[in-house]
């Protein structure tokens, strides 16, 4: 019996002893043990299923190794990294400006583990089919230990397509960006073997409306892609300010100082001559969630940067990075839901109430099974997007996947990130009073749960993006409906649901007003289609019965009769890998 199975065996504390230990007033019983240690991969039936379905199973040994870390050392590091917040130091003890963010060693442990495992680079260094799926599984598990450190790992990963626009810069930067080497020192990029990348887009007056930005970029010598510029302005949110460089948006100007439009730039922390770049952090945000990760406010006073991508096409250039980070928001919110569910199922499995184990109480069964169904459905569409990225990378001419990817991430980010907060709260309620105590991971997950819904484009932005894409290219909707149609012919209610979807787009005058309703229907249909095609039949049938054949209620625990709740709950943990 391994240590994970021993942990499962001792979860239920059993009946009370006859007398309390010496010096104690009572015997503690009917309290579950913590869910630690455990293997976040081997114990996760759903994750193993979807990794295998979409071709990432060749990486299973590495995933298992990382899963064991997530359920033990990294799990503990997540608590510590969030307890000891990052500290900003504008100057050193001699009065020299350094703009440095100091982190607890636990944070560096999380970063080092993620980079060593390829969280930030796997599909770029191993282009085998399933690499995006395997990398998504790494990110999914890492987030369960600490979502905050996942932010710079995600941005480093997502920066590769954007930087690839400039071959000379790509040759210099990408080998170090994709290296499995973590170097947190605040030194010039050319002195390091491994680099991390951050991002700065939003400004005080603009928020999601980056066209309202006021930051300006002026050429140092020649203007145009790959050339050097000086930037003047500010950013309201600069994610992960300890990174070695940042992708930044600014209005570029030519040598006559005429504006050429909003362009994208790669801004290093240190200039190529080894001097500190003229970027000055004003403070780091005091956030309710994502505490281990620093987010800064920064001013540029002639900061050096290289233009990336076509001049005046900055949004189009950086959107490739944003698309990847939005996808990771899907994965990250799915992971938060998974960790919350794991805690709820584990806790209720080791506790009795009203004469029965909580797992045996009919209403609690309904709640846990409903949560388990939701968790697997959001994981399924997240892995479907990862699979699409794999196909596009290995078959660039695949028209269906290109069209699908233009809409799928926006739908998935809207739906999953929105569902996360209510889902996490419900798991807290399953645990009860212990779930709101800071010793438990649930309070941290609950504070974290709204973050992804706001970052990288809020819910309204995602819905408007769906409409924009559909308006620009009607073939995108045709491709999405075709994707749904791959599951047709097995459930009459599903076929009717899908057949009615095109009608939602007939009234174009009210479409923006109804955008959330429409996108939610697309999300439900997409989950149903994916589960029908690839899921365990019991899971697919349960989703159909509770989400398609009738509308799902606002709260969890409203599954109709006839669903095998015990089976759904058992899928949460694989005893052989626990």
FIDREN-323464 format. One record per residue (C-alpha): residue number from 1; residue in three letters; x, y, z. Coordinates in steps of 0.02 Angstrom, whole numbers, plus 50000, padded with zeros to 5 digits. Layout:
residues N
[node NUM, ALA, [X, Y, Z]] ...
This chain:
residues 578
[node 1, UNK, [50000, 50000, 50000]] [node 2, UNK, [50077, 50167, 49947]] [node 3, UNK, [50066, 50329, 50044]] [node 4, UNK, [49922, 50393, 49939]] [node 5, UNK, [49817, 50239, 49974]] [node 6, UNK, [49861, 50248, 50158]] [node 7, UNK, [49796, 50426, 50160]] [node 8, UNK, [49631, 50372, 50084]] [node 9, UNK, [49614, 50228, 50208]] [node 10, UNK, [49637, 50339, 50360]] [node 11, UNK, [49518, 50476, 50297]] [node 12, UNK, [49374, 50414, 50402]] [node 13, UNK, [49423, 50431, 50585]] [node 14, UNK, [49298, 50301, 50645]] [node 15, UNK, [49199, 50294, 50807]] [node 16, UNK, [49256, 50391, 50961]] [node 17, UNK, [49378, 50317, 51084]] [node 18, UNK, [49315, 50277, 51258]] [node 19, UNK, [49411, 50418, 51342]] [node 20, UNK, [49507, 50574, 51288]] [node 21, UNK, [49697, 50579, 51286]] [node 22, UNK, [49784, 50647, 51442]] [node 23, UNK, [49761, 50834, 51459]] [node 24, UNK, [49617, 50842, 51336]] [node 25, UNK, [49434, 50874, 51373]] [node 26, UNK, [49365, 50769, 51232]] [node 27, UNK, [49403, 50647, 51094]] [node 28, UNK, [49413, 50716, 50917]] [node 29, UNK, [49319, 50604, 50797]] [node 30, UNK, [49215, 50616, 50640]] [node 31, UNK, [49343, 50736, 50565]] [node 32, UNK, [49424, 50688, 50399]] [node 33, UNK, [49611, 50693, 50376]] [node 34, UNK, [49682, 50820, 50252]] [node 35, UNK, [49691, 50772, 50069]] [node 36, UNK, [49880, 50758, 50071]] [node 37, UNK, [49983, 50682, 50002]] [node 38, UNK, [49900, 50627, 49841]] [node 39, UNK, [49943, 50614, 49657]] [node 40, UNK, [49849, 50748, 49561]] [node 41, UNK, [49864, 50650, 49399]] [node 42, UNK, [49844, 50467, 49445]] [node 43, UNK, [49699, 50504, 49561]] [node 44, UNK, [49604, 50608, 49432]] [node 45, UNK, [49498, 50490, 49327]] [node 46, UNK, [49431, 50628, 49216]] [node 47, UNK, [49600, 50706, 49181]] [node 48, UNK, [49678, 50540, 49132]] [node 49, UNK, [49529, 50504, 49019]] [node 50, UNK, [49537, 50669, 48923]] [node 51, UNK, [49726, 50668, 48907]] [node 52, UNK, [49713, 50496, 48828]] [node 53, UNK, [49565, 50539, 48717]] [node 54, UNK, [49655, 50687, 48641]] [node 55, UNK, [49824, 50607, 48618]] [node 56, UNK, [49932, 50667, 48762]] [node 57, UNK, [49948, 50500, 48849]] [node 58, UNK, [50126, 50476, 48786]] [node 59, UNK, [50178, 50603, 48920]] [node 60, UNK, [50091, 50507, 49061]] [node 61, UNK, [50249, 50462, 49159]] [node 62, UNK, [50301, 50644, 49169]] [node 63, UNK, [50122, 50695, 49210]] [node 64, UNK, [50117, 50567, 49350]] [node 65, UNK, [50282, 50631, 49419]] [node 66, UNK, [50217, 50809, 49418]] [node 67, UNK, [50051, 50753, 49492]] [node 68, UNK, [50142, 50682, 49641]] [node 69, UNK, [50230, 50848, 49669]] [node 70, UNK, [50067, 50945, 49654]] [node 71, UNK, [49988, 50835, 49787]] [node 72, UNK, [50132, 50855, 49909]] [node 73, UNK, [50278, 50978, 49901]] [node 74, UNK, [50200, 51102, 49780]] [node 75, UNK, [50035, 51096, 49873]] [node 76, UNK, [50124, 51154, 50030]] [node 77, UNK, [50226, 51282, 49932]] [node 78, UNK, [50063, 51357, 49868]] [node 79, UNK, [50006, 51395, 50045]] [node 80, UNK, [50171, 51474, 50092]] [node 81, UNK, [50189, 51577, 49932]] [node 82, UNK, [50017, 51653, 49963]] [node 83, UNK, [50050, 51684, 50147]] [node 84, UNK, [50209, 51783, 50115]] [node 85, UNK, [50162, 51909, 49981]] [node 86, UNK, [50284, 51977, 49852]] [node 87, UNK, [50374, 52134, 49911]] [node 88, UNK, [50418, 52280, 49799]] [node 89, UNK, [50585, 52368, 49822]] [node 90, UNK, [50603, 52525, 49718]] [node 91, UNK, [50782, 52562, 49778]] [node 92, UNK, [50925, 52464, 49855]] [node 93, UNK, [51004, 52512, 50020]] [node 94, UNK, [51122, 52633, 49933]] [node 95, UNK, [50981, 52731, 49851]] [node 96, UNK, [51000, 52655, 49678]] [node 97, UNK, [50839, 52624, 49583]] [node 98, UNK, [50816, 52436, 49556]] [node 99, UNK, [50626, 52407, 49534]] [node 100, UNK, [50638, 52234, 49607]] [node 101, UNK, [50503, 52116, 49670]] [node 102, UNK, [50559, 51993, 49804]] [node 103, UNK, [50469, 51827, 49828]] [node 104, UNK, [50469, 51692, 49960]] [node 105, UNK, [50574, 51539, 49913]] [node 106, UNK, [50412, 51439, 49900]] [node 107, UNK, [50363, 51544, 49750]] [node 108, UNK, [50530, 51510, 49666]] [node 109, UNK, [50503, 51325, 49703]] [node 110, UNK, [50338, 51331, 49609]] [node 111, UNK, [50413, 51426, 49463]] [node 112, UNK, [50564, 51313, 49452]] [node 113, UNK, [50457, 51156, 49456]] [node 114, UNK, [50341, 51221, 49320]] [node 115, UNK, [50480, 51274, 49204]] [node 116, UNK, [50580, 51115, 49230]] [node 117, UNK, [50423, 51015, 49185]] [node 118, UNK, [50394, 51114, 49025]] [node 119, UNK, [50235, 51204, 49082]] [node 120, UNK, [50296, 51355, 48984]] [node 121, UNK, [50364, 51270, 48829]] [node 122, UNK, [50316, 51090, 48794]] [node 123, UNK, [50224, 51114, 48627]] [node 124, UNK, [50361, 51229, 48563]] [node 125, UNK, [50502, 51108, 48603]] [node 126, UNK, [50410, 50947, 48562]] [node 127, UNK, [50290, 50967, 48416]] [node 128, UNK, [50220, 50792, 48431]] [node 129, UNK, [50031, 50775, 48422]] [node 130, UNK, [49962, 50787, 48597]] [node 131, UNK, [50095, 50907, 48660]] [node 132, UNK, [49970, 51048, 48689]] [node 133, UNK, [49857, 50924, 48779]] [node 134, UNK, [49999, 50861, 48889]] [node 135, UNK, [50056, 51039, 48926]] [node 136, UNK, [49877, 51087, 48971]] [node 137, UNK, [49872, 50942, 49093]] [node 138, UNK, [50031, 51010, 49174]] [node 139, UNK, [49952, 51183, 49188]] [node 140, UNK, [49791, 51106, 49254]] [node 141, UNK, [49883, 51019, 49395]] [node 142, UNK, [50002, 51163, 49433]] [node 143, UNK, [49855, 51281, 49457]] [node 144, UNK, [49784, 51165, 49589]] [node 145, UNK, [49940, 51200, 49692]] [node 146, UNK, [49953, 51386, 49654]] [node 147, UNK, [49864, 51486, 49519]] [node 148, UNK, [49974, 51639, 49546]] [node 149, UNK, [50137, 51565, 49485]] [node 150, UNK, [50042, 51498, 49336]] [node 151, UNK, [50023, 51676, 49271]] [node 152, UNK, [50205, 51707, 49219]] [node 153, UNK, [50218, 51527, 49160]] [node 154, UNK, [50067, 51555, 49048]] [node 155, UNK, [50129, 51721, 48979]] [node 156, UNK, [50301, 51649, 48944]] [node 157, UNK, [50218, 51507, 48849]] [node 158, UNK, [50099, 51623, 48757]] [node 159, UNK, [50233, 51748, 48704]] [node 160, UNK, [50313, 51628, 48579]] [node 161, UNK, [50192, 51653, 48432]] [node 162, UNK, [50203, 51843, 48448]] [node 163, UNK, [50392, 51852, 48461]] [node 164, UNK, [50407, 51732, 48315]] [node 165, UNK, [50350, 51874, 48202]] [node 166, UNK, [50528, 51945, 48209]] [node 167, UNK, [50653, 51809, 48156]] [node 168, UNK, [50808, 51902, 48220]] [node 169, UNK, [50733, 51933, 48392]] [node 170, UNK, [50658, 51759, 48395]] [node 171, UNK, [50830, 51683, 48364]] [node 172, UNK, [50898, 51781, 48513]] [node 173, UNK, [50754, 51761, 48635]] [node 174, UNK, [50656, 51601, 48601]] [node 175, UNK, [50794, 51475, 48645]] [node 176, UNK, [50802, 51555, 48817]] [node 177, UNK, [50614, 51576, 48834]] [node 178, UNK, [50584, 51392, 48798]] [node 179, UNK, [50733, 51329, 48900]] [node 180, UNK, [50687, 51224, 49051]] [node 181, UNK, [50793, 51337, 49161]] [node 182, UNK, [50725, 51456, 49293]] [node 183, UNK, [50835, 51604, 49337]] [node 184, UNK, [50747, 51732, 49449]] [node 185, UNK, [50893, 51853, 49461]] [node 186, UNK, [50867, 52035, 49415]] [node 187, UNK, [51007, 52042, 49287]] [node 188, UNK, [51017, 52076, 49098]] [node 189, UNK, [50934, 51950, 48984]] [node 190, UNK, [51094, 51912, 48891]] [node 191, UNK, [51174, 51848, 49052]] [node 192, UNK, [51039, 51717, 49079]] [node 193, UNK, [51005, 51545, 49004]] [node 194, UNK, [50819, 51548, 49046]] [node 195, UNK, [50696, 51694, 49029]] [node 196, UNK, [50516, 51732, 49076]] [node 197, UNK, [50398, 51852, 48987]] [node 198, UNK, [50261, 51965, 49054]] [node 199, UNK, [50131, 52076, 48974]] [node 200, UNK, [50069, 52256, 48992]] [node 201, UNK, [49917, 52312, 48892]] [node 202, UNK, [49787, 52402, 48998]] [node 203, UNK, [49797, 52582, 49055]] [node 204, UNK, [49700, 52683, 49184]] [node 205, UNK, [49585, 52768, 49059]] [node 206, UNK, [49558, 52620, 48943]] [node 207, UNK, [49546, 52451, 49028]] [node 208, UNK, [49493, 52325, 48897]] [node 209, UNK, [49480, 52464, 48768]] [node 210, UNK, [49664, 52465, 48719]] [node 211, UNK, [49627, 52586, 48577]] [node 212, UNK, [49610, 52717, 48714]] [node 213, UNK, [49792, 52694, 48765]] [node 214, UNK, [49903, 52848, 48774]] [node 215, UNK, [50076, 52768, 48780]] [node 216, UNK, [50184, 52828, 48634]] [node 217, UNK, [50333, 52748, 48548]] [node 218, UNK, [50464, 52844, 48449]] [node 219, UNK, [50601, 52765, 48341]] [node 220, UNK, [50778, 52781, 48404]] [node 221, UNK, [50847, 52772, 48228]] [node 222, UNK, [50748, 52684, 48091]] [node 223, UNK, [50565, 52644, 48114]] [node 224, UNK, [50470, 52484, 48077]] [node 225, UNK, [50463, 52301, 48131]] [node 226, UNK, [50615, 52239, 48227]] [node 227, UNK, [50678, 52417, 48254]] [node 228, UNK, [50718, 52500, 48420]] [node 229, UNK, [50599, 52626, 48500]] [node 230, UNK, [50583, 52729, 48658]] [node 231, UNK, [50416, 52719, 48747]] [node 232, UNK, [50335, 52855, 48852]] [node 233, UNK, [50178, 52821, 48952]] [node 234, UNK, [50106, 52706, 49083]] [node 235, UNK, [50019, 52539, 49112]] [node 236, UNK, [49886, 52512, 49244]] [node 237, UNK, [49917, 52324, 49248]] [node 238, UNK, [50085, 52247, 49211]] [node 239, UNK, [50075, 52062, 49247]] [node 240, UNK, [50223, 51978, 49332]] [node 241, UNK, [50341, 52128, 49346]] [node 242, UNK, [50491, 52019, 49389]] [node 243, UNK, [50495, 51949, 49211]] [node 244, UNK, [50643, 51977, 49096]] [node 245, UNK, [50540, 52064, 48961]] [node 246, UNK, [50362, 52118, 48925]] [node 247, UNK, [50249, 52127, 48773]] [node 248, UNK, [50179, 52303, 48772]] [node 249, UNK, [50057, 52401, 48664]] [node 250, UNK, [50093, 52582, 48617]] [node 251, UNK, [50052, 52704, 48477]] [node 252, UNK, [50204, 52704, 48364]] [node 253, UNK, [50271, 52853, 48268]] [node 254, UNK, [50386, 52863, 48118]] [node 255, UNK, [50544, 52969, 48102]] [node 256, UNK, [50437, 53123, 48068]] [node 257, UNK, [50343, 53088, 48232]] [node 258, UNK, [50183, 53051, 48137]] [node 259, UNK, [50076, 52914, 48217]] [node 260, UNK, [50074, 52748, 48126]] [node 261, UNK, [49947, 52664, 48239]] [node 262, UNK, [49945, 52546, 48388]] [node 263, UNK, [50095, 52431, 48380]] [node 264, UNK, [50166, 52289, 48485]] [node 265, UNK, [50337, 52297, 48569]] [node 266, UNK, [50454, 52182, 48664]] [node 267, UNK, [50523, 52282, 48810]] [node 268, UNK, [50669, 52205, 48907]] [node 269, UNK, [50695, 52241, 49091]] [node 270, UNK, [50876, 52282, 49050]] [node 271, UNK, [50936, 52374, 48895]] [node 272, UNK, [51053, 52286, 48773]] [node 273, UNK, [51198, 52391, 48838]] [node 274, UNK, [51175, 52317, 49012]] [node 275, UNK, [51096, 52470, 49093]] [node 276, UNK, [50928, 52470, 49182]] [node 277, UNK, [50785, 52506, 49064]] [node 278, UNK, [50684, 52664, 49095]] [node 279, UNK, [50531, 52574, 49161]] [node 280, UNK, [50484, 52622, 49338]] [node 281, UNK, [50359, 52526, 49443]] [node 282, UNK, [50249, 52634, 49552]] [node 283, UNK, [50181, 52494, 49661]] [node 284, UNK, [50116, 52316, 49654]] [node 285, UNK, [49931, 52288, 49674]] [node 286, UNK, [49856, 52227, 49837]] [node 287, UNK, [49738, 52099, 49760]] [node 288, UNK, [49603, 51992, 49840]] [node 289, UNK, [49664, 51840, 49743]] [node 290, UNK, [49813, 51784, 49640]] [node 291, UNK, [49915, 51843, 49788]] [node 292, UNK, [50076, 51748, 49756]] [node 293, UNK, [50090, 51833, 49586]] [node 294, UNK, [50135, 52017, 49579]] [node 295, UNK, [50041, 52138, 49467]] [node 296, UNK, [50118, 52310, 49448]] [node 297, UNK, [50083, 52487, 49393]] [node 298, UNK, [50225, 52551, 49285]] [node 299, UNK, [50282, 52709, 49198]] [node 300, UNK, [50393, 52718, 49043]] [node 301, UNK, [50509, 52867, 49031]] [node 302, UNK, [50599, 52831, 48870]] [node 303, UNK, [50599, 52643, 48895]] [node 304, UNK, [50690, 52542, 48762]] [node 305, UNK, [50590, 52414, 48661]] [node 306, UNK, [50588, 52324, 48493]] [node 307, UNK, [50436, 52330, 48379]] [node 308, UNK, [50359, 52158, 48355]] [node 309, UNK, [50250, 52120, 48205]] [node 310, UNK, [50183, 52240, 48073]] [node 311, UNK, [50182, 52425, 48115]] [node 312, UNK, [50010, 52485, 48168]] [node 313, UNK, [49947, 52306, 48188]] [node 314, UNK, [49988, 52286, 48372]] [node 315, UNK, [49821, 52215, 48425]] [node 316, UNK, [49828, 52083, 48289]] [node 317, UNK, [50006, 52038, 48342]] [node 318, UNK, [49977, 52027, 48528]] [node 319, UNK, [49807, 51942, 48507]] [node 320, UNK, [49901, 51782, 48470]] [node 321, UNK, [49974, 51794, 48644]] [node 322, UNK, [49807, 51846, 48718]] [node 323, UNK, [49720, 51698, 48635]] [node 324, UNK, [49842, 51580, 48720]] [node 325, UNK, [49823, 51665, 48889]] [node 326, UNK, [49634, 51660, 48872]] [node 327, UNK, [49645, 51475, 48837]] [node 328, UNK, [49747, 51455, 48996]] [node 329, UNK, [49610, 51548, 49088]] [node 330, UNK, [49494, 51407, 49034]] [node 331, UNK, [49618, 51278, 49098]] [node 332, UNK, [49653, 51377, 49257]] [node 333, UNK, [49471, 51399, 49306]] [node 334, UNK, [49438, 51216, 49267]] [node 335, UNK, [49582, 51174, 49383]] [node 336, UNK, [49515, 51283, 49524]] [node 337, UNK, [49350, 51192, 49508]] [node 338, UNK, [49438, 51024, 49511]] [node 339, UNK, [49535, 51063, 49668]] [node 340, UNK, [49379, 51128, 49755]] [node 341, UNK, [49284, 50972, 49704]] [node 342, UNK, [49423, 50857, 49761]] [node 343, UNK, [49423, 50939, 49932]] [node 344, UNK, [49233, 50928, 49947]] [node 345, UNK, [49222, 50745, 49896]] [node 346, UNK, [49368, 50696, 50007]] [node 347, UNK, [49298, 50788, 50158]] [node 348, UNK, [49121, 50723, 50141]] [node 349, UNK, [49189, 50547, 50116]] [node 350, UNK, [49265, 50552, 50289]] [node 351, UNK, [49122, 50628, 50386]] [node 352, UNK, [48955, 50569, 50453]] [node 353, UNK, [48798, 50672, 50480]] [node 354, UNK, [48627, 50617, 50543]] [node 355, UNK, [48681, 50437, 50557]] [node 356, UNK, [48755, 50414, 50383]] [node 357, UNK, [48914, 50454, 50290]] [node 358, UNK, [48887, 50615, 50194]] [node 359, UNK, [48916, 50522, 50031]] [node 360, UNK, [48763, 50416, 50072]] [node 361, UNK, [48646, 50561, 50105]] [node 362, UNK, [48534, 50576, 49950]] [node 363, UNK, [48538, 50765, 49936]] [node 364, UNK, [48727, 50775, 49962]] [node 365, UNK, [48744, 50641, 49828]] [node 366, UNK, [48648, 50752, 49709]] [node 367, UNK, [48758, 50903, 49747]] [node 368, UNK, [48924, 50810, 49732]] [node 369, UNK, [48872, 50718, 49573]] [node 370, UNK, [48813, 50881, 49494]] [node 371, UNK, [48980, 50963, 49537]] [node 372, UNK, [49076, 50814, 49469]] [node 373, UNK, [48977, 50823, 49307]] [node 374, UNK, [49012, 51009, 49288]] [node 375, UNK, [49197, 50987, 49323]] [node 376, UNK, [49219, 50853, 49192]] [node 377, UNK, [49120, 50950, 49061]] [node 378, UNK, [49229, 51106, 49075]] [node 379, UNK, [49386, 51000, 49072]] [node 380, UNK, [49323, 50913, 48916]] [node 381, UNK, [49304, 51072, 48813]] [node 382, UNK, [49469, 51141, 48879]] [node 383, UNK, [49558, 50986, 48816]] [node 384, UNK, [49461, 50997, 48653]] [node 385, UNK, [49538, 51169, 48624]] [node 386, UNK, [49710, 51099, 48668]] [node 387, UNK, [49680, 50962, 48540]] [node 388, UNK, [49633, 51094, 48412]] [node 389, UNK, [49798, 51184, 48446]] [node 390, UNK, [49889, 51021, 48416]] [node 391, UNK, [49800, 50993, 48250]] [node 392, UNK, [49833, 51171, 48190]] [node 393, UNK, [50017, 51158, 48238]] [node 394, UNK, [50038, 50993, 48146]] [node 395, UNK, [49916, 51027, 48003]] [node 396, UNK, [49915, 51216, 47972]] [node 397, UNK, [49795, 51200, 47826]] [node 398, UNK, [49656, 51119, 47928]] [node 399, UNK, [49517, 51242, 47894]] [node 400, UNK, [49391, 51171, 48016]] [node 401, UNK, [49509, 51185, 48165]] [node 402, UNK, [49563, 51361, 48118]] [node 403, UNK, [49382, 51418, 48109]] [node 404, UNK, [49336, 51326, 48269]] [node 405, UNK, [49482, 51401, 48366]] [node 406, UNK, [49425, 51578, 48322]] [node 407, UNK, [49268, 51558, 48426]] [node 408, UNK, [49299, 51413, 48545]] [node 409, UNK, [49417, 51501, 48664]] [node 410, UNK, [49303, 51651, 48687]] [node 411, UNK, [49153, 51537, 48721]] [node 412, UNK, [49253, 51428, 48839]] [node 413, UNK, [49332, 51571, 48935]] [node 414, UNK, [49164, 51656, 48959]] [node 415, UNK, [49076, 51500, 49019]] [node 416, UNK, [49207, 51415, 49127]] [node 417, UNK, [49275, 51570, 49212]] [node 418, UNK, [49098, 51627, 49251]] [node 419, UNK, [49050, 51459, 49326]] [node 420, UNK, [49204, 51447, 49435]] [node 421, UNK, [49152, 51562, 49578]] [node 422, UNK, [48981, 51484, 49611]] [node 423, UNK, [49055, 51311, 49592]] [node 424, UNK, [49193, 51346, 49718]] [node 425, UNK, [49072, 51419, 49843]] [node 426, UNK, [48962, 51264, 49829]] [node 427, UNK, [49112, 51156, 49870]] [node 428, UNK, [49145, 51263, 50023]] [node 429, UNK, [48967, 51233, 50079]] [node 430, UNK, [48990, 51045, 50059]] [node 431, UNK, [49135, 51055, 50181]] [node 432, UNK, [49047, 51171, 50301]] [node 433, UNK, [49128, 51283, 50431]] [node 434, UNK, [49300, 51208, 50407]] [node 435, UNK, [49292, 51262, 50225]] [node 436, UNK, [49298, 51448, 50269]] [node 437, UNK, [49448, 51433, 50385]] [node 438, UNK, [49612, 51491, 50308]] [node 439, UNK, [49699, 51328, 50353]] [node 440, UNK, [49594, 51253, 50214]] [node 441, UNK, [49631, 51287, 50031]] [node 442, UNK, [49450, 51331, 49991]] [node 443, UNK, [49457, 51515, 50048]] [node 444, UNK, [49606, 51543, 49934]] [node 445, UNK, [49519, 51456, 49789]] [node 446, UNK, [49362, 51560, 49818]] [node 447, UNK, [49459, 51723, 49813]] [node 448, UNK, [49547, 51661, 49658]] [node 449, UNK, [49391, 51603, 49567]] [node 450, UNK, [49334, 51772, 49493]] [node 451, UNK, [49508, 51822, 49432]] [node 452, UNK, [49510, 51731, 49266]] [node 453, UNK, [49336, 51797, 49224]] [node 454, UNK, [49404, 51975, 49235]] [node 455, UNK, [49581, 51957, 49168]] [node 456, UNK, [49618, 51939, 48982]] [node 457, UNK, [49448, 52011, 48938]] [node 458, UNK, [49294, 52007, 49050]] [node 459, UNK, [49134, 51912, 49012]] [node 460, UNK, [49060, 52049, 48903]] [node 461, UNK, [49221, 52061, 48803]] [node 462, UNK, [49216, 51875, 48767]] [node 463, UNK, [49035, 51881, 48710]] [node 464, UNK, [49067, 52032, 48599]] [node 465, UNK, [49219, 51944, 48529]] [node 466, UNK, [49109, 51796, 48480]] [node 467, UNK, [48990, 51914, 48389]] [node 468, UNK, [49134, 52007, 48306]] [node 469, UNK, [49210, 51847, 48239]] [node 470, UNK, [49042, 51782, 48176]] [node 471, UNK, [49002, 51948, 48092]] [node 472, UNK, [49173, 51953, 48009]] [node 473, UNK, [49168, 51774, 47947]] [node 474, UNK, [49001, 51681, 47944]] [node 475, UNK, [49096, 51520, 47905]] [node 476, UNK, [49150, 51516, 48087]] [node 477, UNK, [48971, 51481, 48144]] [node 478, UNK, [48952, 51350, 48008]] [node 479, UNK, [49111, 51263, 48070]] [node 480, UNK, [49053, 51271, 48251]] [node 481, UNK, [48883, 51198, 48209]] [node 482, UNK, [48974, 51063, 48109]] [node 483, UNK, [49079, 51024, 48263]] [node 484, UNK, [48920, 51004, 48365]] [node 485, UNK, [48845, 50897, 48228]] [node 486, UNK, [48978, 50765, 48251]] [node 487, UNK, [48876, 50708, 48401]] [node 488, UNK, [48708, 50705, 48312]] [node 489, UNK, [48597, 50554, 48296]] [node 490, UNK, [48618, 50488, 48473]] [node 491, UNK, [48504, 50600, 48577]] [node 492, UNK, [48348, 50677, 48501]] [node 493, UNK, [48345, 50821, 48627]] [node 494, UNK, [48523, 50866, 48582]] [node 495, UNK, [48486, 50865, 48396]] [node 496, UNK, [48338, 50981, 48424]] [node 497, UNK, [48443, 51095, 48533]] [node 498, UNK, [48578, 51111, 48400]] [node 499, UNK, [48453, 51133, 48258]] [node 500, UNK, [48377, 51282, 48350]] [node 501, UNK, [48544, 51373, 48376]] [node 502, UNK, [48556, 51460, 48205]] [node 503, UNK, [48390, 51545, 48242]] [node 504, UNK, [48474, 51638, 48386]] [node 505, UNK, [48571, 51739, 48256]] [node 506, UNK, [48424, 51787, 48145]] [node 507, UNK, [48375, 51943, 48243]] [node 508, UNK, [48534, 52044, 48221]] [node 509, UNK, [48461, 52203, 48298]] [node 510, UNK, [48448, 52127, 48471]] [node 511, UNK, [48596, 52008, 48457]] [node 512, UNK, [48718, 52111, 48559]] [node 513, UNK, [48587, 52134, 48696]] [node 514, UNK, [48560, 51945, 48700]] [node 515, UNK, [48745, 51901, 48680]] [node 516, UNK, [48766, 51815, 48848]] [node 517, UNK, [48612, 51708, 48823]] [node 518, UNK, [48672, 51656, 48651]] [node 519, UNK, [48850, 51618, 48706]] [node 520, UNK, [48787, 51515, 48853]] [node 521, UNK, [48683, 51408, 48735]] [node 522, UNK, [48835, 51383, 48625]] [node 523, UNK, [48937, 51331, 48777]] [node 524, UNK, [48809, 51205, 48838]] [node 525, UNK, [48790, 51131, 48664]] [node 526, UNK, [48978, 51119, 48643]] [node 527, UNK, [49001, 51030, 48809]] [node 528, UNK, [48861, 50910, 48767]] [node 529, UNK, [48935, 50872, 48596]] [node 530, UNK, [49108, 50841, 48666]] [node 531, UNK, [49043, 50727, 48802]] [node 532, UNK, [48931, 50630, 48684]] [node 533, UNK, [49076, 50599, 48566]] [node 534, UNK, [49215, 50560, 48689]] [node 535, UNK, [49157, 50542, 48870]] [node 536, UNK, [49109, 50394, 48977]] [node 537, UNK, [48928, 50356, 48924]] [node 538, UNK, [48861, 50382, 49101]] [node 539, UNK, [48937, 50557, 49105]] [node 540, UNK, [48866, 50602, 48935]] [node 541, UNK, [48692, 50538, 48978]] [node 542, UNK, [48693, 50633, 49143]] [node 543, UNK, [48742, 50795, 49057]] [node 544, UNK, [48605, 50771, 48927]] [node 545, UNK, [48473, 50738, 49059]] [node 546, UNK, [48520, 50886, 49169]] [node 547, UNK, [48579, 51019, 49044]] [node 548, UNK, [48497, 50985, 48875]] [node 549, UNK, [48334, 50892, 48905]] [node 550, UNK, [48292, 51023, 49036]] [node 551, UNK, [48379, 51187, 49084]] [node 552, UNK, [48503, 51169, 49226]] [node 553, UNK, [48451, 51260, 49384]] [node 554, UNK, [48549, 51408, 49451]] [node 555, UNK, [48620, 51306, 49594]] [node 556, UNK, [48701, 51135, 49601]] [node 557, UNK, [48615, 50983, 49673]] [node 558, UNK, [48465, 50983, 49557]] [node 559, UNK, [48499, 50829, 49452]] [node 560, UNK, [48342, 50736, 49395]] [node 561, UNK, [48305, 50561, 49456]] [node 562, UNK, [48380, 50416, 49361]] [node 563, UNK, [48559, 50481, 49357]] [node 564, UNK, [48692, 50368, 49432]] [node 565, UNK, [48759, 50489, 49562]] [node 566, UNK, [48867, 50359, 49647]] [node 567, UNK, [48958, 50326, 49485]] [node 568, UNK, [48990, 50510, 49451]] [node 569, UNK, [49058, 50536, 49626]] [node 570, UNK, [49171, 50384, 49614]] [node 571, UNK, [49248, 50457, 49455]] [node 572, UNK, [49316, 50603, 49555]] [node 573, UNK, [49452, 50494, 49631]] [node 574, UNK, [49539, 50341, 49564]] [node 575, UNK, [49580, 50239, 49721]] [node 576, UNK, [49725, 50153, 49634]] [node 577, UNK, [49812, 50320, 49607]] [node 578, UNK, [49755, 50417, 49760]] 
